Amino acid sequence: MNDELFNVFINGGNTSISNIILKNYHRLGMTEKDLIVYLALLMYAQKGNTFPMAKDLASDTGMDEASIYEIIQGMIKLGIIELKTVMDHHQQRDIYSLTPIYHRIKNLLDQDSRSSQQNKLMSETEELFKKVEVEFGRPLSPIEQEQIHQWIEDDHYSIELIDLSLREAVLNQAYSLKYMDRILISWEKSNIKSAEQLQDRRKKLGY
């Protein structure tokens, strides 16, 4: 590469974009063309131009102006960008705000996290069912399964705590969810919510 061409690249500047956008844009309903126009808007914004002309965006992206307008309107509807009116030196002017995409992605990642936690809880609940069935030596009835779901969803007992109550019931040869329920209620009254808290209480009581 000769010096003149090298200088063209250097002086052309760079456009910085979060990898989070590149990894998730398609999940937001954006097309590749949407992303290209968003990158062009970002390029201008990073140069201080927050409302570039459609003809300039068309020239930079190789699209026609009608397509640029259509894509921008589409991204506004998707909540990717926002057309805002701001005061600048006592005058109103329009700008393209490019930050809404981050709120969309945050909501998406929050949803992923909730889904992951829900899947984990379902898996742990299934494992708990199997443990109870093994210890009781029989399948759980639908009513018993519902009881365990109630402990988790309504009473907010952790899987860990229910598992501990199962161990306690087995040690006392009481193969019954009613017995486990009495244990859980007793622990709840003592504000015991984990194995560590149960161990601390037993130490204080000397056993």
Backbone as CSV, one residue per row, in Angstrom:
resi,resn,N_x,N_y,N_z,CA_x,CA_y,CA_z,C_x,C_y,C_z
1,MET,0.857,-1.191,0.000,0.000,0.000,0.000,0.893,1.242,0.000
2,ASN,0.682,2.142,-0.976,1.522,3.337,-1.028,1.103,4.351,0.031
3,ASP,1.977,5.339,0.270,1.746,6.309,1.346,0.468,7.109,1.138
4,GLU,0.167,7.460,-0.113,-1.021,8.275,-0.384,-2.295,7.514,-0.022
5,LEU,-2.343,6.227,-0.420,-3.521,5.416,-0.113,-3.618,5.170,1.387
6,PHE,-2.451,4.965,2.016,-2.427,4.759,3.467,-2.995,5.980,4.187
7,ASN,-2.617,7.164,3.741,-3.108,8.402,4.358,-4.612,8.569,4.161
8,VAL,-5.125,8.102,3.020,-6.569,8.168,2.775,-7.308,7.357,3.831
9,PHE,-6.782,6.142,4.122,-7.409,5.297,5.141,-7.315,5.931,6.522
10,ILE,-6.151,6.463,6.850,-5.944,7.071,8.169,-6.842,8.288,8.352
11,ASN,-6.896,9.141,7.338,-7.676,10.373,7.445,-9.181,10.132,7.318
12,GLY,-9.535,8.940,6.846,-10.957,8.624,6.702,-11.665,8.451,8.030
13,GLY,-10.896,8.206,9.085,-11.478,8.046,10.419,-12.083,6.665,10.625
14,ASN,-12.587,6.444,11.819,-13.194,5.164,12.184,-14.564,5.396,12.796
15,THR,-15.419,4.410,12.645,-16.735,4.444,13.285,-16.785,3.338,14.320
16,SER,-17.036,3.719,15.561,-17.052,2.748,16.661,-18.482,2.300,16.943
17,ILE,-18.687,0.972,16.984,-20.018,0.421,17.277,-19.874,-0.731,18.266
18,SER,-20.810,-0.838,19.183,-20.767,-1.907,20.176,-20.991,-3.262,19.511
19,ASN,-20.212,-4.253,19.932,-20.396,-5.613,19.427,-21.773,-6.163,19.787
20,ILE,-22.355,-5.629,20.866,-23.695,-6.069,21.280,-24.709,-5.806,20.163
21,ILE,-24.533,-4.683,19.467,-25.437,-4.361,18.354,-25.232,-5.342,17.209
22,LEU,-23.971,-5.616,16.878,-23.676,-6.525,15.772,-24.200,-7.929,16.043
23,LYS,-24.179,-8.330,17.306,-24.620,-9.682,17.662,-26.140,-9.811,17.753
24,ASN,-26.824,-8.687,17.947,-28.262,-8.767,18.233,-29.172,-8.007,17.271
25,TYR,-28.603,-7.295,16.294,-29.456,-6.445,15.445,-30.567,-7.240,14.757
26,HIS,-30.239,-8.468,14.294,-31.244,-9.264,13.578,-32.379,-9.697,14.499
27,ARG,-32.079,-9.833,15.794,-33.115,-10.227,16.757,-34.074,-9.071,17.052
28,LEU,-33.664,-7.875,16.688,-34.517,-6.697,16.879,-35.416,-6.456,15.670
29,GLY,-35.285,-7.297,14.660,-36.088,-7.123,13.448,-35.395,-6.289,12.387
30,MET,-34.114,-5.960,12.616,-33.368,-5.160,11.646,-32.837,-6.038,10.515
31,THR,-32.810,-5.470,9.312,-32.203,-6.142,8.167,-30.761,-5.653,8.019
32,GLU,-30.033,-6.282,7.084,-28.661,-5.839,6.828,-28.644,-4.389,6.323
33,LYS,-29.641,-4.033,5.515,-29.716,-2.646,5.016,-29.986,-1.668,6.159
34,ASP,-30.836,-2.077,7.094,-31.086,-1.234,8.274,-29.778,-0.976,9.010
35,LEU,-28.998,-2.049,9.179,-27.735,-1.928,9.907,-26.773,-0.994,9.186
36,ILE,-26.718,-1.099,7.859,-25.824,-0.232,7.084,-26.207,1.236,7.263
37,VAL,-27.505,1.523,7.189,-27.960,2.914,7.370,-27.705,3.364,8.805
38,TYR,-27.932,2.459,9.772,-27.655,2.811,11.173,-26.171,3.149,11.335
39,LEU,-25.300,2.356,10.712,-23.857,2.615,10.791,-23.510,3.961,10.160
40,ALA,-24.183,4.285,9.056,-23.947,5.580,8.407,-24.388,6.726,9.314
41,LEU,-25.546,6.575,9.955,-26.018,7.590,10.909,-25.039,7.721,12.072
42,LEU,-24.521,6.576,12.513,-23.562,6.578,13.622,-22.268,7.277,13.217
43,MET,-21.838,7.034,11.991,-20.626,7.682,11.479,-20.781,9.202,11.521
44,TYR,-21.917,9.685,11.034,-22.148,11.137,11.039,-22.265,11.673,12.465
45,ALA,-22.956,10.927,13.326,-23.133,11.374,14.713,-21.788,11.509,15.411
46,GLN,-20.888,10.558,15.141,-19.570,10.612,15.776,-18.703,11.732,15.211
47,LYS,-19.138,12.275,14.085,-18.471,13.456,13.526,-19.154,14.743,13.965
48,GLY,-20.263,14.603,14.710,-20.973,15.781,15.209,-22.195,16.161,14.401
49,ASN,-22.511,15.384,13.374,-23.689,15.665,12.541,-24.788,14.677,12.922
50,THR,-25.757,15.133,13.690,-26.807,14.239,14.190,-28.060,14.216,13.311
51,PHE,-28.020,14.953,12.195,-29.158,14.927,11.267,-28.642,15.047,9.832
52,PRO,-27.957,14.003,9.352,-27.397,14.059,7.995,-28.494,14.065,6.936
53,MET,-28.169,14.619,5.790,-29.120,14.689,4.677,-29.300,13.303,4.065
54,ALA,-30.504,13.039,3.582,-30.804,11.743,2.961,-29.918,11.500,1.739
55,LYS,-29.626,12.575,0.987,-28.801,12.413,-0.216,-27.381,11.978,0.151
56,ASP,-26.872,12.453,1.304,-25.534,12.051,1.748,-25.535,10.594,2.207
57,LEU,-26.586,10.212,2.918,-26.707,8.818,3.356,-26.840,7.895,2.150
58,ALA,-27.587,8.348,1.143,-27.756,7.556,-0.079,-26.423,7.382,-0.793
59,SER,-25.664,8.463,-0.873,-24.359,8.420,-1.534,-23.399,7.482,-0.806
60,ASP,-23.425,7.524,0.519,-22.505,6.701,1.316,-22.858,5.217,1.286
61,THR,-24.144,4.913,1.185,-24.581,3.517,1.290,-24.860,2.854,-0.058
62,GLY,-24.921,3.664,-1.130,-25.229,3.110,-2.442,-26.709,2.860,-2.648
63,MET,-27.533,3.413,-1.771,-28.988,3.267,-1.906,-29.577,4.566,-2.448
64,ASP,-30.835,4.495,-2.887,-31.486,5.732,-3.327,-32.143,6.420,-2.124
65,GLU,-32.480,7.684,-2.287,-33.021,8.475,-1.176,-34.340,7.916,-0.661
66,ALA,-35.170,7.410,-1.574,-36.460,6.850,-1.156,-36.246,5.668,-0.208
67,SER,-35.246,4.845,-0.521,-34.936,3.696,0.343,-34.429,4.163,1.701
68,ILE,-33.613,5.217,1.692,-33.088,5.767,2.950,-34.234,6.227,3.841
69,TYR,-35.169,7.000,3.266,-36.322,7.475,4.049,-37.132,6.299,4.597
70,GLU,-37.336,5.296,3.753,-38.128,4.124,4.147,-37.446,3.363,5.285
71,ILE,-36.142,3.185,5.171,-35.390,2.456,6.200,-35.385,3.226,7.516
72,ILE,-35.193,4.536,7.440,-35.197,5.356,8.656,-36.556,5.290,9.342
73,GLN,-37.629,5.397,8.558,-38.974,5.293,9.141,-39.188,3.923,9.775
74,GLY,-38.677,2.894,9.107,-38.799,1.538,9.646,-38.072,1.386,10.967
75,MET,-36.871,1.973,11.064,-36.101,1.875,12.309,-36.748,2.685,13.430
76,ILE,-37.406,3.776,13.067,-38.141,4.556,14.075,-39.291,3.721,14.632
77,LYS,-40.013,3.031,13.739,-41.133,2.182,14.172,-40.654,1.025,15.037
78,LEU,-39.459,0.503,14.725,-38.893,-0.609,15.499,-38.347,-0.162,16.855
79,GLY,-38.247,1.160,17.039,-37.675,1.660,18.289,-36.163,1.566,18.312
80,ILE,-35.548,1.568,17.117,-34.090,1.492,16.998,-33.479,2.886,17.101
81,ILE,-34.117,3.839,16.433,-33.695,5.240,16.501,-34.928,6.086,16.802
82,GLU,-34.688,7.349,17.101,-35.800,8.261,17.401,-35.532,9.613,16.752
83,LEU,-36.546,10.157,16.121,-36.445,11.511,15.572,-36.894,12.479,16.653
84,LYS,-35.979,13.334,17.095,-36.269,14.250,18.195,-36.074,15.695,17.750
85,THR,-36.801,16.567,18.394,-36.616,18.005,18.192,-35.984,18.579,19.449
86,VAL,-34.842,19.245,19.277,-34.111,19.788,20.427,-33.888,21.288,20.232
87,MET,-33.582,21.948,21.332,-33.254,23.377,21.279,-31.747,23.533,21.159
88,ASP,-31.313,24.310,20.198,-29.887,24.547,19.989,-29.692,26.032,19.711
89,HIS,-29.046,26.724,20.663,-28.856,28.170,20.541,-30.188,28.881,20.302
90,HIS,-31.169,28.504,21.130,-32.499,29.120,21.111,-33.276,28.825,19.822
91,GLN,-32.835,27.836,19.077,-33.552,27.438,17.865,-33.837,25.940,17.911
92,GLN,-34.983,25.581,17.362,-35.327,24.165,17.300,-34.661,23.511,16.091
93,ARG,-34.204,22.284,16.315,-33.679,21.519,15.183,-33.916,20.035,15.425
94,ASP,-33.993,19.284,14.344,-34.226,17.842,14.432,-32.905,17.089,14.530
95,ILE,-32.941,16.003,15.263,-31.778,15.114,15.345,-32.269,13.668,15.326
96,TYR,-31.377,12.774,14.920,-31.648,11.345,15.054,-30.948,10.860,16.326
97,SER,-31.735,10.418,17.281,-31.155,9.824,18.488,-30.923,8.343,18.209
98,LEU,-29.705,7.878,18.426,-29.350,6.494,18.110,-29.326,5.597,19.342
99,THR,-29.704,6.154,20.488,-29.627,5.369,21.733,-30.797,4.415,21.989
100,PRO,-31.989,4.618,21.381,-33.083,3.683,21.676,-32.737,2.220,21.432
101,ILE,-31.823,1.957,20.492,-31.446,0.569,20.208,-30.888,-0.123,21.449
102,TYR,-30.211,0.651,22.307,-29.631,0.057,23.516,-30.718,-0.345,24.505
103,HIS,-31.795,0.431,24.555,-32.923,0.065,25.425,-33.600,-1.199,24.902
104,ARG,-33.719,-1.301,23.565,-34.312,-2.503,22.966,-33.459,-3.726,23.284
105,ILE,-32.141,-3.570,23.144,-31.236,-4.699,23.398,-31.250,-5.076,24.871
106,LYS,-31.306,-4.066,25.758,-31.368,-4.359,27.194,-32.605,-5.190,27.512
107,ASN,-33.749,-4.796,26.947,-34.981,-5.557,27.171,-34.851,-6.978,26.644
108,LEU,-34.171,-7.111,25.508,-33.959,-8.422,24.898,-33.090,-9.297,25.796
109,LEU,-32.001,-8.725,26.311,-31.089,-9.479,27.172,-31.744,-9.815,28.507
110,ASP,-32.572,-8.879,29.013,-33.319,-9.164,30.249,-34.271,-10.337,30.036
111,GLN,-34.896,-10.356,28.865,-35.818,-11.448,28.527,-35.057,-12.771,28.431
112,ASP,-33.868,-12.725,27.823,-33.029,-13.925,27.730,-32.677,-14.444,29.111
113,SER,-32.334,-13.497,30.004,-31.946,-13.870,31.364,-33.107,-14.521,32.097
114,ARG,-34.308,-13.923,31.948,-35.493,-14.496,32.603,-35.803,-15.879,32.052
115,SER,-35.656,-16.028,30.739,-35.920,-17.317,30.100,-34.929,-18.367,30.576
116,SER,-33.659,-17.955,30.695,-32.617,-18.870,31.167,-32.881,-19.296,32.604
117,GLN,-33.270,-18.333,33.443,-33.573,-18.641,34.842,-34.780,-19.563,34.951
118,GLN,-35.780,-19.330,34.092,-36.980,-20.161,34.101,-36.651,-21.588,33.682
119,ASN,-35.814,-21.725,32.645,-35.405,-23.056,32.189,-34.617,-23.790,33.262
120,LYS,-33.754,-23.040,33.960,-32.968,-23.636,35.039,-33.882,-24.112,36.159
121,LEU,-34.875,-23.278,36.508,-35.810,-23.638,37.573,-36.614,-24.880,37.191
122,MET,-37.050,-24.947,35.929,-37.808,-26.110,35.470,-36.972,-27.375,35.559
123,SER,-35.704,-27.265,35.160,-34.798,-28.416,35.212,-34.565,-28.862,36.653
124,GLU,-34.354,-27.888,37.537,-34.123,-28.206,38.952,-35.373,-28.805,39.592
125,THR,-36.542,-28.329,39.168,-37.800,-28.870,39.699,-37.983,-30.325,39.278
126,GLU,-37.662,-30.619,38.021,-37.752,-32.000,37.530,-36.807,-32.907,38.311
127,GLU,-35.601,-32.404,38.585,-34.632,-33.183,39.367,-35.154,-33.426,40.778
128,LEU,-35.819,-32.418,41.336,-36.388,-32.552,42.680,-37.485,-33.614,42.690
129,PHE,-38.337,-33.595,41.668,-39.379,-34.628,41.553,-38.750,-36.024,41.593
130,LYS,-37.684,-36.199,40.811,-37.021,-37.508,40.736,-36.448,-37.921,42.090
131,LYS,-35.837,-36.957,42.791,-35.267,-37.255,44.110,-36.343,-37.716,45.086
132,VAL,-37.457,-36.981,45.097,-38.551,-37.323,46.012,-39.094,-38.710,45.677
133,GLU,-39.253,-38.989,44.399,-39.778,-40.292,43.980,-38.833,-41.427,44.364
134,VAL,-37.532,-41.188,44.220,-36.542,-42.209,44.613,-36.596,-42.453,46.112
135,GLU,-36.620,-41.379,46.899,-36.626,-41.517,48.361,-37.940,-42.113,48.872
136,PHE,-39.049,-41.743,48.230,-40.353,-42.268,48.652,-40.610,-43.672,48.095
137,GLY,-39.840,-44.036,47.067,-39.993,-45.363,46.480,-41.254,-45.521,45.654
138,ARG,-41.769,-44.408,45.143,-42.997,-44.455,44.334,-43.117,-43.174,43.516
139,PRO,-43.931,-43.204,42.451,-44.144,-41.981,41.665,-44.964,-40.966,42.461
140,LEU,-44.738,-39.702,42.172,-45.534,-38.645,42.796,-46.878,-38.524,42.087
141,SER,-47.915,-38.305,42.845,-49.238,-38.087,42.260,-49.308,-36.658,41.713
142,PRO,-50.250,-36.367,40.820,-50.413,-34.994,40.315,-50.620,-33.982,41.441
143,ILE,-51.347,-34.374,42.486,-51.583,-33.467,43.623,-50.270,-33.173,44.342
144,GLU,-49.428,-34.202,44.492,-48.132,-34.005,45.156,-47.215,-33.123,44.306
145,GLN,-47.251,-33.323,43.005,-46.458,-32.464,42.119,-46.923,-31.010,42.228
146,GLU,-48.228,-30.826,42.304,-48.789,-29.484,42.455,-48.356,-28.862,43.775
147,GLN,-48.275,-29.683,44.825,-47.834,-29.202,46.140,-46.407,-28.661,46.067
148,ILE,-45.537,-29.395,45.372,-44.143,-28.956,45.233,-44.072,-27.667,44.420
149,HIS,-44.877,-27.592,43.364,-44.924,-26.350,42.571,-45.399,-25.175,43.438
150,GLN,-46.344,-25.435,44.312,-46.843,-24.380,45.217,-45.748,-23.898,46.156
151,TRP,-44.968,-24.833,46.666,-43.853,-24.440,47.541,-42.918,-23.470,46.817
152,ILE,-42.654,-23.777,45.556,-41.692,-22.980,44.786,-42.299,-21.653,44.331
153,GLU,-43.497,-21.712,43.757,-44.076,-20.530,43.111,-44.855,-19.624,44.062
154,ASP,-45.571,-20.228,45.012,-46.416,-19.429,45.912,-45.722,-19.106,47.236
155,ASP,-45.097,-20.130,47.815,-44.429,-19.934,49.108,-43.002,-19.435,48.953
156,HIS,-42.478,-19.534,47.723,-41.125,-19.050,47.400,-40.044,-19.776,48.203
157,TYR,-40.263,-21.061,48.459,-39.208,-21.874,49.053,-38.206,-22.215,47.954
158,SER,-36.934,-22.159,48.278,-35.913,-22.495,47.286,-35.856,-24.009,47.087
159,ILE,-35.348,-24.415,45.924,-35.160,-25.843,45.644,-34.252,-26.452,46.707
160,GLU,-33.225,-25.694,47.078,-32.269,-26.161,48.091,-32.979,-26.470,49.404
161,LEU,-33.868,-25.584,49.820,-34.555,-25.760,51.099,-35.512,-26.956,51.050
162,ILE,-36.201,-27.115,49.933,-37.112,-28.260,49.791,-36.317,-29.560,49.814
163,ASP,-35.162,-29.542,49.164,-34.286,-30.721,49.164,-33.834,-31.061,50.582
164,LEU,-33.534,-30.036,51.365,-33.127,-30.247,52.764,-34.275,-30.825,53.585
165,SER,-35.482,-30.355,53.307,-36.641,-30.883,54.039,-36.880,-32.345,53.672
166,LEU,-36.568,-32.703,52.431,-36.678,-34.108,52.005,-35.691,-34.967,52.787
167,ARG,-34.459,-34.492,52.908,-33.451,-35.243,53.671,-33.897,-35.428,55.118
168,GLU,-34.450,-34.361,55.671,-34.920,-34.401,57.063,-36.047,-35.430,57.211
169,ALA,-36.954,-35.449,56.252,-38.071,-36.400,56.296,-37.571,-37.834,56.184
170,VAL,-36.612,-38.067,55.303,-36.061,-39.413,55.109,-35.338,-39.886,56.367
171,LEU,-34.581,-38.978,56.996,-33.875,-39.328,58.240,-34.852,-39.759,59.325
172,ASN,-36.037,-39.171,59.295,-37.057,-39.506,60.295,-38.047,-40.564,59.779
173,GLN,-37.688,-41.133,58.611,-38.512,-42.184,57.994,-39.976,-41.747,57.837
174,ALA,-40.130,-40.479,57.508,-41.474,-39.927,57.282,-41.590,-39.580,55.803
175,TYR,-42.039,-40.532,55.020,-42.069,-40.374,53.566,-43.377,-39.709,53.135
176,SER,-43.471,-38.433,53.464,-44.724,-37.709,53.240,-44.446,-36.239,52.950
177,LEU,-45.160,-35.701,51.971,-45.031,-34.271,51.684,-45.607,-33.431,52.813
178,LYS,-46.586,-33.975,53.523,-47.152,-33.247,54.664,-46.089,-33.034,55.734
179,TYR,-45.273,-34.053,55.946,-44.189,-33.926,56.927,-43.181,-32.882,56.443
180,MET,-42.843,-32.943,55.169,-41.927,-31.955,54.593,-42.507,-30.553,54.721
181,ASP,-43.808,-30.429,54.522,-44.467,-29.128,54.617,-44.351,-28.556,56.027
182,ARG,-44.519,-29.420,57.027,-44.391,-28.963,58.423,-42.967,-28.489,58.712
183,ILE,-41.994,-29.204,58.143,-40.588,-28.806,58.312,-40.352,-27.434,57.677
184,LEU,-40.837,-27.266,56.466,-40.641,-26.001,55.743,-41.300,-24.830,56.466
185,ILE,-42.500,-25.059,56.995,-43.197,-24.003,57.748,-42.417,-23.649,59.008
186,SER,-41.892,-24.683,59.669,-41.091,-24.461,60.882,-39.848,-23.638,60.569
187,TRP,-39.175,-23.981,59.479,-37.977,-23.244,59.089,-38.323,-21.810,58.684
188,GLU,-39.450,-21.649,58.016,-39.868,-20.304,57.604,-40.098,-19.414,58.824
189,LYS,-40.714,-19.976,59.848,-40.954,-19.214,61.081,-39.643,-18.803,61.743
190,SER,-38.607,-19.633,61.539,-37.282,-19.328,62.102,-36.418,-18.537,61.121
191,ASN,-37.043,-18.113,60.001,-36.357,-17.316,58.970,-35.174,-18.061,58.352
192,ILE,-35.318,-19.368,58.200,-34.275,-20.188,57.579,-34.599,-20.345,56.097
193,LYS,-33.651,-19.904,55.252,-33.892,-19.943,53.811,-32.787,-20.652,53.032
194,SER,-31.760,-21.140,53.737,-30.655,-21.806,53.050,-30.030,-22.864,53.949
195,ALA,-29.208,-23.721,53.345,-28.510,-24.772,54.101,-27.578,-24.148,55.135
196,GLU,-26.969,-23.046,54.759,-26.038,-22.363,55.669,-26.762,-21.846,56.907
197,GLN,-27.916,-21.247,56.709,-28.696,-20.735,57.845,-29.184,-21.871,58.737
198,LEU,-29.535,-22.989,58.115,-29.975,-24.153,58.891,-28.829,-24.692,59.735
199,GLN,-27.642,-24.754,59.137,-26.456,-25.234,59.854,-26.126,-24.310,61.021
200,ASP,-26.221,-23.007,60.800,-25.947,-22.035,61.872,-26.922,-22.214,63.028
201,ARG,-28.186,-22.426,62.693,-29.204,-22.598,63.735,-28.930,-23.859,64.549
202,ARG,-28.549,-24.929,63.857,-28.264,-26.181,64.555,-27.050,-26.049,65.470
203,LYS,-26.068,-25.276,65.026,-24.888,-25.046,65.867,-25.270,-24.290,67.133
204,LYS,-26.137,-23.280,66.950,-26.579,-22.491,68.107,-27.374,-23.333,69.093
205,LEU,-28.125,-24.308,68.536,-28.932,-25.178,69.397,-28.131,-26.361,69.934
206,GLY,-26.880,-26.487,69.446,-26.003,-27.532,69.982,-26.207,-28.903,69.390
207,TYR,-26.684,-28.962,68.125,-26.783,-30.281,67.473,-26.562,-30.154,65.972
